[in-house]
Amino acid sequence: MNRPNILWICTDQQRLDTIGALGNPHARTPNLDRLCATGTVFRNAYCQSPVCTPSRSSFLTGRYPGAIGAGRNNNDRWPERADLLPRLLRDQAGYDCGLVGKLHLAGAYQREAQDSRVHGVRVFEPEVRPADDGYRVFQWSHSPFDDWGRHHAYGNWIRDRGFDLGEMRCRAEPIPAECHQTTFCADTVIEFITGGLERPWLVSMNPFDPHPPFDPPSDYLARFDSAEMPGPAFRSSDLDAQARLADVDFQTSAKPPDPVADGRRKAAYHAMIELIDENVGRVIKALEDSGQRDRTLIVFMSDHGDMLGDHGLWGKGCRFYDGLVRVPLVVSWSGRMQEGVVSDALVELTDLVPTLMDAAGLDVPDGLPGRSLVPLLTGQAPTNSHREFVQCDYHGALNLGREPKRSHGTMIRTEGWKLVLYHGTGLGELFNLEQDPMEFDNRWDDPACVDLRRYMVGLAPDASGEAQGC
């Protein structure tokens, strides 16, 4: 009876520095700010891959993506080498589990039809679910596009309201808030949590925003002045630094800032986050109105960030700057965990599986690299101490036309330093984060840092970067 319900909200490609309570004066996030005030905010939470599928495979299992053969983005299917948290909660404690929105443990992709009668026609296929993921309710929506017909829960939700998603996507104007995929996620989660469930529940609310194409409702975008958006973290030396990494996977090539275009994109990004914030507020209000808030543990997080022009880059790939791998993480359980805490402890998203199982009073599976945050969240352990270092990996995740050669990289981040290995290239990065928090001054070749570099390389468990099964 003491086991909490779990509301697990995961946005897509949202940076840490997008929440007003964490010091962003441009963010309009009153509901997330209130959530921060009722729980613990982790300012040094790191994902285990800077790309969607491997990151999600990691935080849903508590294991590193390379260890379970899930290092690629949009792989054909889930490799079935580890149990997902919903299955563990269902099997061990009878949890009723649901997913609304994105799963992305495998690709939802287009292929050429094999039937000769429709040769050359592109057919979109939904994501292949794991054999037993533990979700009783599975309202899948990989993205806000109309590519999967009746398999697409968001498309069905739009049709139930008398609209056609394909037609709406073809219009010049953005989709309005009441028909947006983020709103679908909130509406469907509210229906789940207010449905009179008789057992403890977990529901994953996984909107596609603020992932590109950066298309918020027009009235939300109008609330942001693109000319007032902050510029990126950029120095002219970044162009030379990225030129040296030109053969290392990334979605974009480095370019100097374009204040007008960059401001528009950042305004759209913040507008999408405001829409997320409003819908998070709606879900939390439904918890309160149904008398479940005090029995519900809430997690708010993202799978990874976006460079947003920092160091000349947009999007994601094999880089490990904080804008890409440092993510929001808020944990709140009113009356059971500390409130109003801002923690500087080093935390990994692998820590979520053991944390949620611990909170539910369950034994954590052996061999997980993740560590429960419950002692920290309840005041039984120091607020600002959890790990000596955190790790993030990239193992050939993106298909950027360089088959069969693929990039591999590993980041090790300690309290004061960050080391990055670009395996097989002879290249690396070493940043003193206390003196250089924006990561401009690469100390990799600094003779004064030879011993530190050797020590941090030794922390990486697989210096070759060739993770098994990736």
PETAWO-V362139 format. One record per residue. RES is the residue in one letter. SS is DSSP state (alpha for helix, beta for strand, coil for the rest). BURIAL is 1 if it has 16 or more other C-alpha atoms within 10 Angstrom, else 0. D_FIRST is the distance of its C-alpha to the first C-alpha in Angstrom with 1 decimal. Layout:
RES:SS:BURIAL:D_FIRST  RES:SS:BURIAL:D_FIRST
This chain:
M:coil:0:0.0  N:coil:0:3.8  R:coil:1:5.5  P:coil:1:8.2  N:beta:1:10.4  I:beta:1:13.8  L:beta:1:17.1  W:beta:1:19.8  I:beta:1:23.2  C:beta:1:26.3  T:beta:1:29.8  D:coil:1:32.9  Q:coil:1:35.6  Q:coil:1:34.6  R:beta:1:36.0  L:alpha:1:34.4  D:alpha:1:37.2  T:alpha:1:36.3  I:coil:1:34.0  G:alpha:1:35.6  A:alpha:1:33.4  L:alpha:1:34.7  G:coil:0:38.3  N:coil:0:39.4  P:coil:0:41.6  H:coil:1:42.1  A:coil:1:38.4  R:coil:1:37.0  T:coil:1:33.3  P:alpha:1:32.0  N:alpha:1:28.5  L:alpha:1:28.2  D:alpha:0:29.7  R:alpha:0:27.1  L:alpha:1:24.3  C:alpha:1:26.2  A:alpha:1:26.3  T:coil:1:22.5  G:coil:1:21.9  T:beta:1:23.9  V:beta:1:26.9  F:beta:1:28.4  R:beta:1:32.2  N:beta:1:32.9  A:beta:1:30.6  Y:beta:1:32.5  C:coil:1:32.1  Q:coil:1:33.3  S:coil:1:35.9  P:coil:1:37.8  V:coil:1:37.6  C:alpha:1:34.9  T:alpha:1:34.3  P:alpha:1:34.3  S:alpha:1:32.1  R:alpha:1:29.5  S:alpha:1:29.6  S:alpha:1:29.0  F:alpha:1:26.0  L:alpha:1:24.3  T:alpha:1:24.8  G:coil:1:25.2  R:coil:1:28.7  Y:coil:1:32.2  P:alpha:1:33.7  G:alpha:1:36.9  A:alpha:0:35.0  I:alpha:1:33.6  G:coil:1:36.7  A:coil:1:35.4  G:coil:1:37.9  R:coil:1:39.6  N:coil:1:39.0  N:coil:1:39.1  N:coil:1:39.3  D:coil:0:39.8  R:coil:1:36.3  W:coil:1:33.3  P:coil:1:34.5  E:coil:0:31.5  R:coil:0:31.6  A:coil:1:27.9  D:coil:1:24.5  L:coil:1:23.0  L:alpha:1:19.6  P:alpha:1:18.3  R:alpha:1:19.4  L:alpha:1:17.8  L:alpha:1:14.3  R:alpha:1:15.0  D:alpha:0:16.4  Q:alpha:0:14.1  A:alpha:1:10.6  G:coil:0:11.6  Y:coil:1:11.8  D:beta:1:14.1  C:beta:1:16.8  G:beta:1:19.8  L:beta:1:23.0  V:beta:1:25.4  G:beta:1:28.7  K:coil:1:30.0  L:coil:1:29.0  H:coil:1:32.3  L:coil:1:31.8  A:coil:1:35.1  G:coil:1:37.9  A:coil:1:38.4  Y:beta:1:42.2  Q:beta:0:45.5  R:beta:0:47.9  E:beta:0:51.3  A:coil:0:51.2  Q:coil:0:52.6  D:coil:0:54.1  S:alpha:0:57.8  R:alpha:0:57.9  V:alpha:0:55.7  H:coil:0:56.8  G:coil:0:56.2  V:coil:0:53.4  R:beta:0:50.3  V:beta:0:47.1  F:beta:1:43.8  E:beta:0:41.0  P:coil:1:37.2  E:coil:1:35.2  V:coil:0:34.6  R:coil:1:30.8  P:coil:0:29.6  A:coil:0:29.5  D:coil:0:25.7  D:coil:1:24.1  G:coil:1:20.7  Y:coil:1:21.1  R:coil:0:20.8  V:beta:0:22.3  F:beta:1:25.3  Q:beta:1:27.4  W:beta:1:29.8  S:coil:1:32.4  H:coil:1:34.3  S:coil:1:36.5  P:coil:1:37.9  F:coil:0:40.9  D:coil:1:41.7  D:coil:1:42.2  W:coil:1:40.0  G:alpha:0:40.7  R:alpha:0:38.1  H:alpha:0:35.9  H:coil:1:35.3  A:alpha:1:32.3  Y:alpha:1:33.8  G:alpha:1:37.2  N:alpha:1:35.8  W:alpha:1:34.1  I:alpha:1:37.5  R:alpha:0:39.3  D:alpha:0:37.0  R:coil:0:38.3  G:coil:0:41.9  F:coil:0:42.7  D:coil:0:43.7  L:alpha:1:42.2  G:alpha:0:45.3  E:alpha:0:47.6  M:alpha:1:45.5  R:alpha:0:45.7  C:alpha:0:49.4  R:coil:0:50.1  A:coil:0:51.4  E:coil:0:48.8  P:coil:1:45.2  I:coil:1:42.4  P:coil:0:41.2  A:alpha:1:37.8  E:alpha:0:36.6  C:alpha:1:37.4  H:coil:1:36.3  Q:alpha:1:34.1  T:alpha:1:31.8  T:alpha:1:31.5  F:alpha:1:30.7  C:alpha:1:27.8  A:alpha:1:26.4  D:alpha:1:27.1  T:alpha:1:25.5  V:alpha:1:22.3  I:alpha:1:22.1  E:alpha:0:22.6  F:alpha:1:19.7  I:alpha:1:17.1  T:coil:0:18.3  G:coil:0:18.6  G:coil:0:15.9  L:coil:0:13.6  E:coil:0:11.2  R:coil:0:9.2  P:coil:1:8.3  W:beta:1:12.0  L:beta:1:14.7  V:beta:1:18.1  S:beta:1:21.2  M:beta:1:23.8  N:beta:1:27.0  P:coil:1:30.1  F:coil:1:33.6  D:coil:1:34.8  P:coil:1:36.4  H:coil:1:38.0  P:coil:0:41.7  P:coil:0:43.6  F:coil:1:42.7  D:coil:1:43.0  P:coil:1:41.1  P:coil:1:41.8  S:alpha:0:45.2  D:alpha:0:44.2  Y:alpha:1:41.6  L:alpha:1:44.3  A:coil:0:46.7  R:coil:0:44.6  F:coil:1:45.5  D:coil:0:49.0  S:alpha:1:49.7  A:alpha:0:52.5  E:alpha:0:50.1  M:coil:1:47.7  P:coil:0:47.9  G:coil:1:50.0  P:coil:1:48.8  A:coil:1:48.9  F:coil:1:52.3  R:coil:0:55.5  S:coil:0:58.6  S:alpha:0:58.0  D:alpha:1:54.9  L:alpha:1:57.2  D:alpha:0:58.8  A:alpha:1:55.5  Q:alpha:1:54.1  A:alpha:0:57.5  R:alpha:0:57.1  L:coil:1:53.8  A:coil:0:55.3  D:coil:0:54.6  V:coil:1:51.0  D:coil:1:48.7  F:beta:1:47.9  Q:coil:0:47.7  T:coil:0:50.4  S:coil:0:53.5  A:coil:1:53.8  K:coil:1:55.7  P:coil:1:56.6  P:coil:1:54.7  D:coil:0:55.7  P:alpha:0:54.7  V:alpha:0:55.0  A:alpha:0:53.2  D:alpha:1:50.6  G:alpha:1:49.9  R:alpha:1:49.4  R:alpha:1:46.9  K:alpha:1:45.0  A:alpha:1:44.9  A:alpha:1:43.5  Y:alpha:1:40.9  H:alpha:1:39.8  A:alpha:1:39.9  M:alpha:1:37.5  I:alpha:1:35.1  E:alpha:1:35.4  L:alpha:1:34.5  I:alpha:1:31.4  D:alpha:1:30.6  E:alpha:1:30.9  N:alpha:1:28.7  V:alpha:1:26.0  G:alpha:1:26.3  R:alpha:1:26.0  V:alpha:1:22.7  I:alpha:1:21.2  K:alpha:0:22.7  A:alpha:1:21.0  L:alpha:1:17.6  E:alpha:0:18.8  D:alpha:0:20.4  S:coil:0:17.4  G:coil:0:15.2  Q:coil:1:13.0  R:alpha:1:14.9  D:alpha:0:12.8  R:alpha:1:9.7  T:beta:1:12.2  L:beta:1:14.0  I:beta:1:17.6  V:beta:1:20.3  F:beta:1:23.9  M:beta:1:26.6  S:beta:1:29.6  D:coil:1:30.9  H:coil:1:34.2  G:coil:1:36.8  D:coil:1:40.4  M:coil:1:43.6  L:coil:1:44.8  G:coil:1:48.3  D:alpha:1:47.6  H:alpha:1:50.3  G:alpha:1:51.8  L:coil:1:49.0  W:coil:1:46.8  G:coil:1:43.9  K:coil:1:42.6  G:beta:1:43.8  C:coil:1:44.6  R:coil:1:44.6  F:coil:1:42.1  Y:coil:1:42.9  D:alpha:1:40.0  G:alpha:1:40.3  L:alpha:1:39.3  V:alpha:1:36.8  R:beta:1:35.2  V:beta:1:32.4  P:coil:1:30.1  L:beta:1:26.6  V:beta:1:24.2  V:beta:1:20.6  S:beta:1:18.7  W:coil:1:15.3  S:coil:1:16.2  G:coil:0:15.4  R:coil:1:14.0  M:coil:1:17.1  Q:coil:1:20.8  E:coil:1:22.7  G:coil:0:26.3  V:beta:1:26.8  V:beta:1:29.5  S:beta:1:29.5  D:beta:1:32.6  A:beta:1:31.0  L:beta:1:32.0  V:beta:1:29.1  E:beta:1:29.1  L:coil:1:27.0  T:coil:1:26.5  D:alpha:1:24.1  L:alpha:1:21.5  V:alpha:1:20.2  P:alpha:1:19.6  T:alpha:1:18.2  L:alpha:1:15.5  M:alpha:1:14.7  D:alpha:1:14.7  A:alpha:1:12.4  A:coil:1:9.8  G:coil:0:10.6  L:coil:1:13.0  D:coil:0:16.7  V:coil:1:19.2  P:coil:0:22.1  D:coil:0:25.3  G:coil:0:28.1  L:coil:0:26.5  P:coil:0:28.7  G:coil:1:25.8  R:coil:1:24.3  S:coil:1:21.0  L:coil:1:21.4  V:alpha:1:18.3  P:alpha:1:20.6  L:alpha:1:22.9  L:alpha:1:20.4  T:coil:1:19.0  G:coil:0:22.5  Q:coil:0:22.5  A:coil:0:25.3  P:coil:0:28.3  T:coil:1:27.9  N:coil:1:30.9  S:coil:0:30.8  H:coil:1:29.0  R:coil:0:31.7  E:coil:0:35.4  F:beta:1:36.0  V:beta:1:34.6  Q:beta:1:36.1  C:beta:1:36.8  D:beta:1:38.9  Y:beta:1:41.0  H:beta:1:42.3  G:coil:1:44.5  A:coil:1:41.8  L:coil:1:44.2  N:coil:1:47.1  L:coil:0:49.8  G:coil:0:52.8  R:coil:0:53.4  E:coil:0:52.6  P:coil:0:52.7  K:coil:0:52.6  R:coil:1:49.3  S:coil:1:48.2  H:beta:1:45.8  G:beta:1:44.6  T:beta:1:42.2  M:beta:1:41.2  I:beta:1:40.3  R:beta:1:39.3  T:beta:1:39.2  E:coil:1:38.9  G:coil:0:42.5  W:beta:1:43.8  K:beta:1:43.3  L:beta:1:45.1  V:beta:1:45.5  L:beta:1:47.2  Y:beta:1:48.7  H:coil:1:49.2  G:coil:0:52.6  T:coil:0:54.3  G:coil:0:55.2  L:beta:0:53.6  G:beta:1:50.8  E:beta:1:49.6  L:beta:1:48.8  F:beta:1:47.8  N:beta:1:47.6  L:coil:1:44.7  E:coil:0:45.5  Q:coil:0:49.0  D:coil:0:48.7  P:coil:0:45.2  M:coil:1:46.6  E:coil:1:47.7  F:coil:1:51.4  D:coil:1:53.0  N:coil:1:52.6  R:coil:1:53.4  W:coil:1:53.3  D:coil:0:57.0  D:coil:0:57.3  P:alpha:0:58.9  A:alpha:0:57.0  C:alpha:0:53.7  V:alpha:0:54.7  D:alpha:0:52.7  L:alpha:0:49.6  R:alpha:1:49.8  R:alpha:0:50.2  Y:alpha:0:47.2  M:alpha:1:44.9  V:alpha:1:46.2  G:alpha:0:45.2  L:alpha:1:41.6  A:coil:1:41.5  P:coil:0:40.5  D:coil:0:42.6  A:coil:1:45.8  S:coil:0:47.4  G:coil:1:44.9  E:coil:1:45.3  A:coil:1:41.7  Q:coil:0:41.5  G:coil:0:40.7  C:coil:1:41.1
